[in-house]
Amino acid sequence: MREQELIQKLFERNQQAFIGFPGKQQAEAVIDRLFHFLFTPYHGRFSCLQETEQEYQLLKTSFIQLLERVVPDEKARKSLSEAYFEELPRIYQRLLIDAEAILQFDPAARSLEEVLLAYPGFYATAIHRLSHALFMLKVPVLPRLFSEYAHRQTGIDIHPGAQIGEAFAIDHGTGIVIGETTVIGRHVKIYQGVTLGALNVDKGYTNQKRHPTIEDKVIIYSGATILGGNTIIGHDSIIGGNVWLTYSVPSHSVVYHKSEIKVREKNPFAEPINFVI
């Protein structure tokens, strides 16, 4: 295929394939700007109430512009934007509760401001709650663009469809995966490397509950994997590190993985440990 033909085919495909998709960088800029407006105020950028109100209106305008590609009807677009921004005060309050939960759980956290500014677990949770509100309004594409941006920034992958209760605390967070139909209760704490996933990824299960339910006040330690739409972790349970679960456990359970570790003296040692192939 000649270069000119390739360029022509790419142009024709892209003209058709991405109709109804907003610009990725535009979407990422809007959600990041919204997060900073709510929680870090651009480090004192807004010196008075009037400037804060101006930024809020600019955010609303940017958001409506972002919706233009995914919601062609102007009236519907305006209605969705109004509904979304009406939800922001509730989302904001829930996220402050999340931040407070992280502060209370993590002995390394020194202040609420530190959590808001520096903790990737809080950032991922915030972007999830902002994305989930759009998901519930049935806005196409944008929730996934927002959630995948947070995934790339933090290493925490939360599908915007997941339902997460208040006072949710992620500690460290790298490698966490939370699937679309996951339901998480209140006061749940999750460490790095946890997977809340599906037992069956067949496309025919698209509209079924594929991911587990985690009830209130559960702690899930690093490396644990919990799979299946019928799997329920009862409230006040502790799931230990590296546990693999595909079945439900009752409330107040302690589930742990037992491994055997052997320690030998370095000397004497019959065979050298270091070798070359």
N, C-alpha and C positions, 0 to 999 in steps of 0.2 A: 504494500500500500504506500503510495507516494505521500510525502509529508503534507501537501496541500489537502489531499483527500482525508487524511487523518484529522487535520485541524477542522475541516468542514464537518466531519462526522461527530467530533467532540462538541462542536458548537451546537449542532442540531440536537444532540442528545441532551446537553445541559439546558438548552432552551425549554425542552419539554419536561425533563425529569424533575426539575426542582421548582416547578410552579407550585406555589403555596408554601414554600419554605422561606423563612426569613434569613437574613444574613447572619451567619454564625457569630462573627465578631461583634455585630450590633447587639445580638441577644446577650452575649456574655458581658458586654459593657453595661447594659441596662441592669442586669441582675446584680452585678458587682457594685454598681453605683447605688442601687437600692439598699443593699446590705450596709454599705458605709454610711448612707444617710441615716439609717435606723440606729446603728450601733457604734460607729466610730466618729461621727460628724466631721470627717476629713481633718481630724486633729485641729479643731478650732477654726476651720475655714469659714464657718458661718458665725459672724460676730454679733448678730442681732436676730430678733424674731423675724423681721422682714426678709432678711436674706435666706433664712430657713424656709419660710413660706414660698419664696421664689424658687428655691431648689425643688421643693415638693411639686410645684406646678410644672416645672421643667421635666421632672421625672414622669409625671402623668402624660405629658405631651410625647415624650420619648417612648413610653409604653404603648400609647395609641398608634404611633408610627410603626412600632414593632409588630403590632397586631395586623397591620394592613395586608401583609402577605398571606396570613393564615386565616383571617376573617374578612373576606371581601366586602361584606355588607356593612355599610357605614353605621347604620342604626344598631346593628348587633354588636359591632365593634365598640361603640360608645357605651352600650349597656354592660358589656363584659368588663370594660375598663372601670366603670363606676362600681360594679359589684366587687371587683378585685380590690380596689383601693378602700372600699368600705370594710373589707376584711382585715386590712393591715393593722388596725389597733388591737384586734384580738390576737393576731399572729405575733405582734410585738410583745404583748403581755405573756403569751405562752413561752416565747423564746427567752424572756427574762427569767422565767421559772426554770427553764432548761439550764441557763447559765448559772443560776443559783445552785441547782442540783450538782453541777460539775464542781463548783466551788466547795460545796459541802463534802463531796465524795473524795476529791483529790487533795491529798496533803501537800502537794507541791504548788497548788494554786494559792496565790497570796491576796488576790482581790478580784472582785467582779469585773473590773475594767481589764485586768489581765486576761481573763477568760474571753471577754468580748473581742479583744484586740488580737490575741495571739493563739488561741486554741483551735486547731483544725477540726476537732470534734464538734465544737460549737458552730464553726463556719458551715460545716457540712449539714448539720441539723437545721441551721437557719435557711440555707438554700433549699433544703428539702421542704420545710414548711411553706416557704414562698412558692415552691414549685407545686406542692400538693394542692394548694388553693386553686391554682390554675387547672390542675388535673381534674379537680372536682367540678370546675366550671366547664369541663369538656373542651378546653382550648387545645387544638392539635399542635404537635411538634414542640412548641415552646417549653413545656415542662421537662421534656427529655433533654433539650439543649441546655437548660439551666442545671439539671441534675448532673449531666455529664461534664459540665464545666467544673462543678464542685468536685466531682470524681477525679478529674485531672489535677485539680489544685491540691487535693488532700489525700488521695488514695482511698477514699471512702465512697463506696458505690451504693447509693440508696435510690431505688426506683421511686419516682414521684407518686406512684399509686399506693405505696405502703402507708398504712395507718399507724401513727405513733402517738401515744398518749403524752401527757405533760410530765415535766421533770425527768426528761430523757437525758442520760449522761453517757457520752462516749469518752473513754479514756484512751489516749494515744490514737487509736483509730485506724492506722494504716492496714489495708487489706480487708476491711469489713465489707461484706456484701449483704444487702437486704433486698429481697425480691419484691415484686409488684404486689402480691396479695398477702404479704406479711401483715399481721396485726400485732401491735406491741402495746401493752398496757401502760399504766402510770408508774413512775419511780423505777424504771428499768435502767440497769447499768450494763454496758457492753464494752469489752476490751478489744484490743487489736486482733485482726485475723479471724474474726467470727463470721461464719456464713449462715444466713437464714435463707435457705434455698429450696428448690423443688426436687422431688424424687423423679418426676417424669417431665421432660422438656419437649415432648411431642407437641406439634402445632395444634393438634386437636383439643388440647387442654387449655387453650387460650382464655376461654371465659369461665374457667373453673378456679377454685381456690387451690393454689399449688404450693403455697409457702406456709410456714408454721404460725401458730398463735402463741405469743409470749404474754402471760398474764402479769398482774401488778407485782412490783417489788421483787423482780427476778434479777439475779446477777449472772452474767455469762462471761466466763474467763477466756483468755486468749486462745485462739486456735480451735475453739469448739465449732462443730458443724451440726446444724439442726435442719432436717429436711422433711418436707411433706406437708400437704395442705390439711391433713387430718391430725397432725402432730400438735399437741397442746402442752405447753410447759406451765404447770400449775403455779399459782401465786406463791410468793415468798420462797421460791426454790433457788438453789445455787447449782449452776452447771460448771463443772471444773474445766480446766484447760485441756485441749486436745480430745475432748469427748466427741463421739460420733453418735448422733441420735436420729432415729427414724420412727420413733413411737412416742406416745404421750407419757408424761410422768405426773403424778399427783402433786397437789400443793405441799409445800414445806419439804420437798425432796432435796437431797444432796446427791448429785450425780458426778462421779469422778472416774478418771482413767488411771489405772494402776500400771505403772511401768517399773521394770527392774533395772537398776543402775549398779554396776559393779566397779569398784575402785581397786586397782592393784598398786603395789609399791613399784616405783620405777626400777629399782635395783633389788635383787637380781632379776633379770629378764632374759629368758632363754633365747629369744629371737629378736632381732632389731625391729623397731616399729617403722623406721624410715627405710624405704626401699625405692628402687628405680626400675621402671619397666623399659 
